[in-house]
Amino acid sequence: MSIEPVSLEVIRNALTAIAEEMSMVVMRAARSPLLREAGDHSSALTDAEGFLVAQGADVPVHLGVLSFTVREFLRRVPADRLEPGDVWIVNLPEIGGNHLPDVKLIRPIFRDGEIYAFAVSLAHWADVGGAMPGSYFAAARDAWQEGLRLPPTRLVVAERFDAEKLDLILANVRGPEERKGDILAQVAATTVAGRRLDELAAKHGVAWMKEAMQAIHARAERQMAEAIRAIPNGVYSGEDWMDDDGHGGAPVPIRVTVTIQDDTATFDFSESADAVPGPINTTKFIAGAAVFYVMKALYGPDIQPSGGCYRPLTVVTRPGSIVDAAYDRPVVGGNHETCQRLADAIFRAFEPIAARELSGGGPTTAGLLIFGTRTDAGWSTFYEVHPGGEGARFDRDGMASTRVHLANVMNTPAEVIESEYPITVEFQRLRAGSGGNGRHKGGEGIARGYRMRGDETALTTMFERAVVPPYGIDGGEPGATFRATLHREHGEKIQLRGKQNIQIARGDLVVVESSGGGGHGHPSGEGR
């Protein structure tokens, strides 16, 4: 059997449409604003072996990790243990994951007693327990301080919830009713995926579906190999720096050596720093996600994301490093902070041969604030990320107030914040003058002010680019650093650290000023 090109394109788009429909189901059915407003979730389909075949238009760091999740899941749970109507839940970073709040629900898809696909819904839960509301504990020194750790667990059996397991999960998280609503949305998404895949299988047959998935892998492998061949053979090195070790120490290096040899590429992160005490360590799966993101963004924008994309790529990490930390290390911030520094290091490695294709440094941080307030109805957890200025390019200024690299999460509208949380958004505006100077200037960040209406709120910060600014390129100047300030109602002014937990009170004002983008080219006009 062979799949001719037109049929392959039809099935490829059909699978992608199913993944995108999954994400729409989550966004329309979820209970938490983090999912239904900000869109902090992703969807994917894999083949029977767990290799990615389709994904939604979601969050790149999620999707990169989902390339590994089912394969690692199957190492723990053999396929012969799976049954029709199962939905399994898992959030362990060491099982093809990133951090505990990103909870994956996995449904095996059967036909005639055979698994031919998996549907996976990843959603960032606003709380998974742990020491602080929102499950970001800046002082964490081990993984158990960060929240509930879920190994592969069969949550739905024959399309019915296992009530005892669900109760166990909900008893260990804040906002259990909101978490339950989000779980139901994720299960619904996998149910829709199963239905749509069954429609395809009924029309074409399972054998044809499996052949088509293998053809998708083969095509993506060819595309990635062609993209690598366009890069001059050689060895390229790049580095960037985390602001600190997660607990306020000195900046921490992220280093990569890229070796291009004909149609293969090796990315070696072994020279990156050792694992750190704070919660900015990450997993080797995040490293793989960063590599694929850079290659697709810079050299292969038309490559279909799939398991085949990774075949020409080799990712090397050193166990025990910040890029491949032991399972007991805290990692919650590594998901969206360290992953972006991995991408920056790779982009910097390619700078000598691709300066005209690259932007200056941008807002490569989530810029995260979490407000946790105890109300009469229970815990209210508001999780918000903040955009910044895009780095300038060789032919234009950077855009203001945007997200770059592995982020694709929207902000929460002020109207939603004020209606659902005891918080008033006092102002939101561009941060004038925050973009780096250059032949072309970096984009401007934003300034946003949050006034507390609750009596007692736990505030968590988790952001980077407060010490090491977004870099300029080809002689451009760096952008302004990220800044967050607490204005106490009685007049005290406190500069907040990038990783911090602090109690704030009614009337306090928290002001976020996000980083500006780096400039491109020397301000005098000299340079490439």
KOLTOR-524000 format. One record per residue: residue in one letter; x negated, y, z negated of N, C-alpha, C, CB in turn. Coordinates in steps of 0.05 Angstrom, whole numbers, plus 5000, padded with zeros to 4 digits. Glycine has a CB too. Example, Ala and Ser with C-alpha at 12.3 -4.5 7.8 and 13.67 -1.06 7.14 Angstrom:
residues 2
a473648864844475449104844473649344844477449114819s474349554858472749794857474250014843471849884886
end
This chain:
residues 528
m498349765000500050005000498250255000501950004975s499050455015497550705015499650935015495650735040i498951155003500651385001499751595021500751504972e501451655041500651855061500852135049502451825086p499552335060499152595047501752735039497652775064v503752725057506252865051507652745027508152855076s507752475026509052345003507452394977509252045008l504852404979503252464956503852744945500252444962e504152934963504753204954507553214942504653404978v509453064952512153054941512052944913514052884959i510752724909510652604882509052774863509452324883r506952904872505353074855507053304844502853184870n508553424862510253654854512553554836511353804878a513653314842515753204826514853164797516852944838l512453054794511353004767510853264753508852834769t509753454767509253714755511853844746507753904774a513953824762516553934755517753804730518553904778i517253544726518153414702516753524678517653104704a514053554679512553674657513553954650509553674663e514054114671515054384666517854384654514954544692e519554194662522154174650521954104620523853964665m520053924614519553864586519054114569517253664582s517354284580516654534565519054714563514354684579m520754724583523154894582525054784560524554904609v525254524558526954404537526054484509527054094540v523454464505522354544479522954844473519354494477m522455004493522755294489525755374483521755454513r527555224496530455294492531655154468531955204517a530454934458531654784437530254814410531754494444a527754904410526254924385527455124366523354994390r526955084340528055264320526155494313528655104295s523555444314521655654305521055854327519055524295p520856114320520156314340517456254353520156584328l515656124339512956064350513155894375511355914329l515255724377515655564401517555694420516655284393r519855784411521855884430521256174440524555884417e519656324425518956594434516156614444519456794412a514256514428511356544435510556324455509656534411g511956094456511255884475508655734468510955994502d508155694442505755554433506155254434504855654405h506455154458506954864462506154794490509954794456s505854534495505054434522506154154527501954434525s506354084552507453824560505753694581510353864571a505753434581504053284600505253004605501153264590l504552894628505152624635502452484641507052604660t502352224633499952064640500851814653498252014614d498751674664499351404675499351204652497251324697a499550954658499850744637497250714621500450474650e494950794631492450784616491951044600490150734635g493751234603493351484588491951704602491951424563f491351674628490051884643492052084653488451764667l491452334649493352554657494052544686492052824650v496652574693497452594721498952854727499152354728a500052984706501553234711501753384685504353184723q501953654687502253814663503954054670499453914653g505054184649506554424652504754664655508554464629a505954894660504455154662504255264633505855354681d502655134617502655184588500055294579503354924573v499055194556496655304543494255134551497055304512p492255254565490055094575488554924555488055274588v488155024530486654864511488354624503485955034486h490954644501492754414495492454214518495654504492l492654314542492854134565490153984569493554284590g487954124564485453984565485253764545483154184561v486153804521486153604501487953374508486953714473l490253434520492153224527491053034549494753344537s488853114561487552934580486352694565485353074595f486052714539484752504523486652374503482352614509t488852504496490452424473491552134475492752614469v492852074497494051814500491951594501495851794525r489751644515487551444516486551384488485351544534e486151584471485251534444487451404427484351794431f489851484432492151354418492251054424494851484427l491750984449491850694457489550534445491850674487r487450674436485250534422486150444395482750714420r488050604383489050534356491550364358489650794341v493150414378495750274381495750134408498150474378p495149874409495149734435497849744448494249444431a497849734474500349764490502349544483499749754519d501449314474503349094468504949144443501948834466r504149354428505749424404507949624410503949554383l507949734434509949934442512449814453508650124463e514749944448517349844456518950074470518949744432p520749994488522550194499524050344477524550064519g524350604480525650774460523950864438527850614449d521350794438519450894419518751194424516850724419v518351334402516851594403514951594379518851844402w512451624384510351624364509451914359507951444372i508651964334507652224326504752204316509452354304v503152404323500352404314499252684314498552214332n497552744295496153014296493253004288497653204278l492152764284489352744276487552854298488552454270p485753044291483953154311482152944324482153364299e481452734309479652534320481052344340478452374298i483652364343485152204363485952384386487652064350g483952454402484552624425485852884419486152474445g484953004397486353244388484553484383487853174363n485753674369484453934364484654024335485554144383h487054074325487454144297490154044288487154444292l490554034262492953904251495554034259492753904221p495754304261498354424268499354344296498154724266d497554264314498454174341499253884339496154224362v501853844337502953574333503953464359505353584312k503053214365503653094391505752874386501152974404l507852874403509852654404509452514431512752764401i509152254429508452084452510551874457505651944448r511651874482513751674489512651504512516351814497p512451234507511851054530514251024548510850784520i513851024574516051004593515950724606515851234615f518050574602518250304612520150274636519150114590r519650074652521549974672521049684677521350144699d523149524674522949234677520849114658522249164706g520849224634519049124613516249204615519248834614e515549384633512749474638512449774633511849394667i510349844619509750134616508450234642507850184591y509450444653508150554676507450854672509950524700a508150974649507451254645507851314615509251434662f506851544607507351654580508151944584504851624562a510052034567510752324565509752424538513852364569v508452654538507252764513508153054510504152744514s509253114486509953384479508153474456512953414472l506653684460504953804439506254064430502053854448a506654104404507754354394506154444370510754324388h505554694369504254804345506454864324502655074352w506354704303508254744281507254984264508454484263a509155144256508455384240507355314212510855564237d507755064204506554974179506454674178508255074154v504154564170503854274166502854214138501954154188g503654384119502754344091499954464087502754054084g498554364067495954464061495954684040494554564086a493654804036493254994014494755254017490355044010m495255344042496455604047498755594066494355804057p500755764064502855774084501755824112504856004077g502655664131501655674158499355484163500755954164s498355354141496355144143493655234153497354924160y493055484150490355594155489155684129490455834176f487255524119485955594093483155674099486055344074a482655934097480056044105477755934088480056344102a478255864063476155754045475855454047476755834016a477255324066477155034068474354934072478954934090r473754704058471254564062471654274070469654584036d474154184072474653924082477353914096474653714059a477753704111480153684128482753664113479953444147w482653554088485153514073486353764062484653314051q484753974061485754234052487354374073483454414043e487254264098488554404120491354294126486854364145g492254084112495054004116495353704119496054134140l497853634126498653354128497253224152501653324131r495952994147494452854168496152614176491652764159l497052614202498852404212497352224232501252534226p496751974223495751784243497951704261494451534228p497451554282499651464300501851324284498551274322t504251434285506551344269508951324287507051524245r510351094286512751064303515051204289513350754307l515751444299517751604287520551544297517151894291v520751464322523351394334523151114344524051594358v525150944336525150664343527850614358524950474317a527650514382530050454398531850694399531550214386e530650934403532051184406533351284380534251164427r532651164357533751254331531451334313535551034318f531751554299529651644280529351444257530351924269d526851394250526251254225526551454203523351114226a528751454188529351664169527351684147532151604157e526251464138524251474116521751614125523551184106k520751564149518351694159518951994163517351564185l521252054174521852334178521952484151524552364193d523252364131523352484105520652524093525152324086l518852334097516152354086514752594098514552094092i515052634125513752854138514853124128514052834168l517553144127518853394120518353464091521853374125a517853264074517253324045514553444041517553074029n512853444062510153534059509453774076508253314066v511553914085511154164101512954374090511654114131r512154624093513854854086515854894109512155104080g518254994102520255034122521254784135519255214143p522154584119522754314131525054324151523554124109e526954504147529154514167528154614194531454684156e526454814193525254914218523554704231523655164213r521954554215520254344226522054124238518454224205k524254054225526053854236527153934263528353794216g527954194265528954294291526854274313529854574288d524354334306522254314326521654024334519654444315i521753834315521453554321523653464341521453384296l526053544335528353464352527853574381530953564341a526853814383526353934409524253774424525554224407q522153694410519953534423520953264432517653504404v522553134415523652874423525452904447525252744399a527153124447528853164470527253204496530653414465a524953344494523253384517522253114528520953564511t521352934511520452674521522752504531518952524498t525152544520527552404530528152484559529952444512v528052744564528552854591526452744610528653164590a523952744601521852644619522352354626519052674605g523152194606523651914612525951874633524451764587r527952044630530252024648529352104677532552214639r527852314679526952404706525052204719525652684704l523252084703521451884714522951644722519351814693d525051564707526651334716528051384742528751274694e528851634747530151704772528151664795531251994772l525651754791523651714811523051414816521051864804a522751264793522050984796524350824809521550864768a526850904803529150764816529150814846531750864804k528251054854528251114883525950994898528151424886h523550994885521150914899519950644890519051124896g520750554866519550314855517050374838518750124878v516650204817514450244799511750214813514650054775a511550014831508949974845508150224860509149734863w510150344874509550584889508750814871511950674906m510150844847509451054828506551014818511451044805k505850774811503150724801501050784823502850434791e501650704847499850764869499551064874500750624895a501751204871501651494875499951634853504551614875m500251534829498651644807495651604812499451524780q494951364821492051314828491151494851491651014835a492951544870492251724892491752014882494351714913i493352094862493052364850490252384838495252414829h489452174823486852174811484652184832486451914793a484952024853482852014874482552284888483451794894r484852414893484752674907483452884889487652764914a484152884863482953084845479953034841484353064817e479152784841476252724840474852834864475852414838r475952804888474652914912474553214910476252824937q476753344901476853634899474653734880479553724890m474453604856472453694837469653654848472753544811a469153424861466453374873465853594894466353094886e467753664910467353874931466754144917469753904949a468154204895467654454881464754454870469654484858i463854234860461154224848459054254871460653964833r459554144894457654164916457254454925458653994940a459254624919458954904926457055054908461655034926i456254934886454455064866451654974873455254984837p449755164873446955084879445954894858445155334880n444554684867443354504848441454654830441754274863g441354574805439554704786440454664757439455004792v438954784739439554764710440055054701437154634694y442355084688443255354679443855344649445755444696s442955544635443455544606444955794598440755534591g446755764578448255994568448755964539450856024583e449256194526449956184497451756414490447356184480d453256374469454756594457454856524427457656624469w456056694411455756674382458556704368453856874371m459056524350461256564331460456784311461956294316d462456934301461857144283460357054258464357294275d461156824248459956724223460556424220461156874198d459956304197460256024193463055954182458155914174g464856144184467556104174467856194145468255814175h465656234131465756334104464156584100464656114085g463656734122462356984120459356984123462957104095g458156764132455256754135454356894161454356464136a451956824170450856944194452156834219447756894195p451956974242453056874267451956594274452457064290v453656434287453056154293452856114323455155964280p450755994334450455974363452055744375447555944370i453155794398454255584416452655594441457355644422r451355364447449555354470450255124489446655324460v449855174514450354974534448154974556453155014548t447454734565445654704588447254564610443054554581v447554684633449054574655447154474676451054784667t447354224684445754114705447454044729444153864695i446954174751448454114776446653944794449254384790q447753714801446253534819448153434841444953294804d448053564864449753484887452753504879449153194896d454153284875456953294869457653214841458553124889t455753234823456253174795455153414778454852914786a456453444755455653664736455553554708457553904738t453453624693453253544665453153794648450653364661f454653794627454854014608453953914581457754134607d451654004572450453904547450554114526447553804553f452154064504452354254482450654174458455254274474s448753994462447253884439445754094424445353684449e444954314436443354524422445154714407441654674442s447754674406449454844389448954784360452454794396a449854964343449254944314450454694302450355184300d449354624279450554404263453354484254448754334239a454954294246457654354235457254544212459054094226v459254714208459154924188461054864166459755204201p460854994143462654944120465455034125461555064096g465855244141468555354144470155224167468355644149p472655324171474555184189474355264218477255234180i471855284228471555354257470055134272470055614260n469754894259468654664274470754574294467954434254t469954404313471854304332471054024341471954494356t472553924360472253644369471053634397474953494368k469953404404468853364431471053384452467553084433f473553344445475753364464476153654472478353244452i475753844453475954124459473654204478475754294433a471254084474469054144492469854054521466553994483g471053824524471953734550473953924562473053454548a475854024545477854204555476554464565479854274533a474554564551473254814559471754774585471254904537v470454544589468954494614470854484637467454224612f473054344635474954324657476154594663477154124651y476854744642477955014647476055194663478555144620v473555194655471655374670471355284699468955374655m471055014703470654924730473054984748470054624730k475454944737477855004753478155304758480354894738a477655464737478055754740476055874759477855884713l473555784758471355904773470955784800468855894757y471255524802470455384827472555224841468055214822g474855164827476854994839479655054831476254704832p480555304836483255374827485555204838483855664834d485155064860487254904872487054614864487154924902i485254544846484954264837487354194820482254224822q488553964826490753864810489653744784492453644826p490453854761489453734736490253444734490453894712s488353264730488952984727486452844716489852854753g486752594709484452444700482252434720485352164693g482852444746480752434766478952674766482052414793c479952904755478253144755475753104738479853374744y475952934718473752904699471552714709474752814672r472152564729470252354738467552464747471352194760p467452694761464752804768463452964745465052974793l464852994723463853164701462852984678466053354691t460653064666459652924642459353144620456952784647v460553084598460453274575458953134552463353364566v456853264544455053154523455353334498452153134532t456053204475456153344450454453194430459053384440r453553334410451853204389453553154365449353384382p454052904358455552844333454352994309455752544328g456053114293455153264270454753564276452653154260s455153644301454853924308457554064306453753954337i457554324308460054484307461854404329459454784308v460754294351462354224375463453934373460654244400d462353774354463153494351462953424322461353304369a464553554306464353524277465553264267465753754263a464653164244465752924231468652974225464052854206y470152754222473052764219473852914194474152494219d472052924174472853044148472253344147471352904126r471253464168470653744169473153914175468453804190p473454154164475754324171475454434200475954554152v477554434215477454504244479654694253477554254260v481254794235483754924244483155164262485355014220g481055324256480455544274478955474298478955754258g477555244298476055164321477755124346474554914315n480255054342482055004364482255244383484854944354h482555484372482955714389480655924387485555854383e478855884369476556074368474055954381475956144339t473155724370470755594381471055504410469955354363c473555414417473955324444473355554464476855224448q474055794457473656014475470756104476475356254467r469356054454466456114455464955904471465256124426l465955654472464855454490465155544519466255184486a467555644526467955744553466155984559470955824557d465956164540464156394545461256314550464256594521a460356114534457556024538457255904566456855804517i459255754576459055644603459055864624461355444609f460856054621460956274640458256424640463256474633r457056464617454556604616452256444629453756664587a452556174628450556004641450656054672451055714635f453156094682453456134711452956424720456156044719e452556604701452356884708450156944729451657044683p447856814729445856874750446756814778443256734744i448556634782449456554809452356634815449056254812a453756754795456556804800457457074788458256584789a455657264786456357514772458757654785453957704772r459057634811461257764825463957624821460757784855e463857374812466257224807467157244777465956934815l465357344760465857344731466857614721463357264717s468357594700469157834685467257874661472157814675g467158114651465858164626467258014604465658464620g466058014580467357884557470058004551465557894533g471957834544474657924539475557854511476557804559p478157854506479257804479479257504474482057924477t476957384473476757094470476957014441474056994482t479157094429480057024403483057024402478857214381a484256854385487156864382487957124369488156624367g486157244353486957484338489257424319487657704357l488957204304491257084290491657214262490856794287l494157284257495157344230497457154224496057644228i497557064199499856894190500957024164498956594185f503557084164504857194141506756984129506457454148g506256894105507956694092509356804068506256444084t512056804069513656924048515656734037515057184058r515856714011517956553999520556713997517056453970t522656614009525256754009527356573995526256814038d529756673992531856523979532456263994534456683976a531956274021532556034037530055854039533356124065g527855924026525455754028523155914040525955504044w521255774050518855904061519456014089516555714062s518556254093518656384120515756424129520256654119t514956314151512256324161512156454189510856044162f510956694190510656834215507756814225511557134212y507456694248504856644260504656814285504356334267e502656994286502557174309499657204320503657444302v499457184346496857234360496957504373496257004380h494557614379494457884389492657904413493458084367p493558014435491958034460489958264457493758084484g488058274475486058484476485458574504483458394462g483358714508482658814534481158614551481059074532e481958574576480458404594477758524601482158344619g475758354605473258454615473458554644471058244613a471858754650471858864677470658674697470359134678r471358704722470258544744468558724762472458404761f467158614781465358774798466858974815463758594816d469458934819470959104837473359254823472058944860r473559224797475859364784475359374754478559224790d476959544741476959554712478459314701478259824702g478059254676479459044663482359124656478058944638m484158934655486858994647487059034617488758774656a488959194608489459234580491359024569490659514575s491058964544492958794529493658534544495458944524t491758354545492258094559490857874544491258114588r491357624552490057394541488357264563492157184529v486057164556484357044576483356774566481857224582h481956634583480756374577482956174570478756394555l482556014548484255784543486855854529482755584528a487556104528489956194514492156264534489356434496n494656204527496856284545499356314528497256064567v499056424504501356454485502256734486500456364457m504856774486506057044486506257154458508757044499n506457424456506957544430509957514423506057844430t510557544398513257544389514457824390513557424360p516757864403517958124405518458244378520458124422a518158504376518558644350521458594340518058944353e523358584358526158544350526458274336528058574374v525158074346525257804334523957804307524057594352i521557924305520157944280521858064258517558104283e523058294265524558444245527258314237525158724255s528358154255530858014249530457754234532457964274e528057624237527657364225525757364202526657174246y524257574198522257584176522457844161519357544188p521657844135521758094120519358284127521658034090i519258354152517058514163518158724182514858334177t517158964181517859174201515359234218518859434187v515759234244513559314262513659614265513759164291e511859754252511960044251511060174277510260144228f509060054291508160164316506759944332506260404311q506659984358505059824376504160004399506559574386r501560014404500560184425497860074435500260474415l496860184457494160114466492160244448493760204495r489860114444487660214428485860374446486159984414a486260634447484860804466481860794461485861094463g480360774483477460784481476160524473476660994463s477560304471476460054462475059894483478559884449g475559954509474259814530471359904534475759854556g469559704540466759774544466259934569465159514545n464360104568463660274591462160114612462060524583g462160214637460660074658461460204685461259774659r460360094706461260184733464260144734459860024756h465159924723468059884718468359834688469159654736k470459954677470759944648472459694639472160194638g471859604615473559394604476259494596472159274580g478259314595480959384588481159454558482859164595e483359584552483759674524485259454508485359934523g484659434483486159264465488659404455484359184441i489859294435492359404424491959474395494759214428a493759634385494059694356496959634349493159984349r497359484327500059414318500059424288500859124329g502259534277502459564248504859414237502759854241y504359254215506459094203506859194174505658794202r509359284168510059374141511659154127511759634142m510759084102511958864087514558954074510058754066r516758794078519258844064519758634042521558844083g517958434040518258224020516658293995517457954031d517358173972516058243947513258123946517658133924e512757883957510157763956509757593981509957583931t507557653995506957524020504057424020507357714044a503657184029500957074033500057144062500756764028l497857294065496857364091494357204097496357664093t494257084120491856944130490857074155492456644135t488257124157487057214182485356994193485357474177m485256974219483456784233482856904260484756494235f480757064261479957184287476957214289481257464290e476057234314473257274321472957544335472157044338r470557594345469857844359470058084340471657884383a469858034314469658244294466858324289471058164268v464958144294462058194290460658194316460857984271v460957984332459757964359461758064379458857664365p461358294391463358414409463558274436462758704413p465758314450465958214477463758334494468758284490y462258164508459858254521460358394548458058014526g458558574555458658684582457158504601457458974582i457458554627456158384646454758564667458158194660d452358474676450858624697450358914688452458614724g449658954663449059214653451359364641447959374675g453759244641456059374628455859364597458559234637e457159544584457059564555459159384542457359854546p458759294518460759134504463259284497459559004479g465359134493467859254484467859294453470259094492a469859434443470059484414470659214400472259694408t469759184376470258944361473158934350468358914338f474058694344476758654332476658754303477558354333r478958864295479158984267481958954256478259274267a482058884231484658874216484259004189485658574213t486159174182485959344158488459324142485359634165l488159284116490459284097490659554083490259054077h492859684086493359934073495359874050494460154092r494359874026496159824003498060063999494459783977e500460003990502460213986501460433968505060103976h499760363948498760563929496360713939498060423903g495460663964493460823977490760683982492961053960e490260443970487760303974487660204003487460073954k485260214015484760124042482659904042483860364061i483459664053481659434052481159334080482959204035q478559314088477859204113477958894111474959294123l479658764126480058474124477858324139482858394134r477058104128475057934141476457764163473657754121g474857654181475957494203477157244194473757444222k476357134171477556884160478056934131475756634165q480556984124481157064097484056994090480757364094n484456934064487156914052487457114030487656624041i489557274031489957484011492857524006488657744021q493657593982496357653975496957943980496957573945i499158003992499958283997502858313986499858354027a503658563984506158623970507958803986505458763943r510358833975512359003988511259293992514959023971g511559394016510659664023507859674035510659823999d506359454032503659454044503859454075502059204035l501859574088501759594117499259454126501759894126v499559264145497359124158497059224186497758814157v494759334193494259444220492159274234493259744218v492959174258491159024275490259194298492658764286e487659194303486559334326484859124341484759584318s485859034364484458814378482158924395486458664396s480458734402477958804416478558904445476058574417g476759074455476859164482475158984500476059454485g475458994525473858834544471158944549475358794569g469258774557466558874564466659004592464658644564g464759194596464559324621462959154641463259594618h463259224667461759084689460059284704463758934708g457459234705455659414719454759644702457059524744h452359744706451259964690452960214695448260014698p453460364674455160614677454060804699455360754651s451460794703450260974724450860874752447260984720g451860634755452460524781450260344792452860744801e448060314776445860134785446659844779443260214771g445359664792445759374787446759234812447759334764r447558984808448358824831450958934843448758534823
end
